[in-house]
Amino acid sequence: MNRWLASFRQYHPLIWLLVGGTVFARGAAFMSLPFLAIYLSRTTDLNPLWIGIVLGLGPLAGTVGGFVGGHLSDRFGRGIVMVSTLFVWSAVFIGFALTKEVWGFMILNVLNGLCRSFFEPTSQALMADLTPPEKRMRVFGFRYLAINVGAAVGPLLGAYLAAFSGVVTFWITGTVYGCYALLLWIMMHRYHQDIGHRSASEIVRFSDAVRVVRKDTALGYFVLSGILASIGYAQIESSLPLYLNQLYGVHNRLYPALLAVNATCVILLQIPLTRWCEKRTLLVNLVTGTLLFSLGIGCFALGTHSAWFAAGMVILTLGEIVSFPTSNLFIDRLAPESLRGTYFGASGFQALGFFAGPALGGWLLDWIGGPWMYRVMACLACIGIVFNWLGYRAFQRRKKQTTIWVGNEREKRATQKPVSS
């Protein structure tokens, strides 16, 4: 018991609030959003391509919103951005419960994408702010574990509640996000002195932030790799439930079971695999994660038996466990301290893959069928390994140049003669 308490006290209380809040908030979101594709297919006349477009509008909005939200958190503080975003997010989910028109779903999904893109990079930046560098990999692992604890419970509750009403899940999700916003506001007020506040001279202008990020080659390669991976990952919430409906009928329970397998594997394996990753380089972790992710998607193309989908989900999950916390750590290493939120927001440009992925997957599903569609997605994800290598090489080159400059500057100062008075 004392050992657990000692481990708990190593991290700031706000870290644990963000981790715990993620469990409930993501659990509520996974209870409703993964079933949005099925809900639209049942309640509208949209074909898979248009359903994919509706689902992709949120990530498209998030590509710009993440950068803007991250910069606003650097400029005005993490707390005000996170709390206000959660309150708006709560209203968005309630809107999903109330709307009946396709254009309403489109607008709300845009707002959903903006809220996610504002909140996610800001919360990641705050966790990094409050954690020593040597513990950040583990903290990002805790966050990802919390996401998947919610993902393990949410789809099962969603499948159960959807049998009675598809609307009630959105009401519950909106209520949970509103409560999370209120609790976070209280805790932010209590620990406001621990959250860094910058002077006017330390605040970076938006135009300068754009210039710095635009010139960062390592970040650019990393985003390209992330876009390719996101195109494949987007199929889990878009084409996969539609493909399973084609194979097993609209009332099958395989899709929520696969989501539960994904989340359960993360819960069981996140901590041991994170410790394994801490002993490897960023490049090894990124390449290993991307390769496993690609192999997992490829398994979906190998047959129609449920065992292939289960095996693919397990392998894909191993890739997730390795890749996602490593990606957060890579962004943290790349970012100057004054632009940490901006860099985490800029990494959100990977959401272009989540915009293109549903539409591309829906089109390919109609055109060439599920097996060939997943072969294409596996190849796209695998190409990301090249961009991971190029990005890591650019990062190492930049780090080496910075080390040489700092060393020369210290040597220059050491050899300067003091001026006599």
Secondary structure, 3 states (H helix, E strand, C coil): CHHHHHHHHCCCHHHHHHHHHHHHHHHHHHHHHHHHHHHHHHHCCCCHHHHHHHHHHHHHHHHHHHHHHHHHHHHHCHHHHHHHHHHHHHHHHHHHHHCCCHHHHHHHHHHHHHHHHHHHHHHHHHHHHCCCHHHHHHHHHHHHHHHHHHHHHHHHHHHHHHCCCCCHHHHHHHHHHHHHHHHHHHHHHHCHHHCCCCCHHHCCCHHHHHHHHHCCHHHHHHHHHHHHHHHHHHHHCCHHHHHHHHHHCCCCCHHHHHHHHHHHHHHHHHHHHHHHHHCCCHHHHHHHHHHHHHHHHHHCCCCCCHHHHHHHHHHHHHHHHHHHHHHHHHHHHHCCHHHHHHHHHHHHHHHHHHHHHHHHHHHHHHHCCHHHHHHHHHHHHHHHHHHHHHHHHHHHHHHHHHHHHHHHHHHHHHHCCCCCC
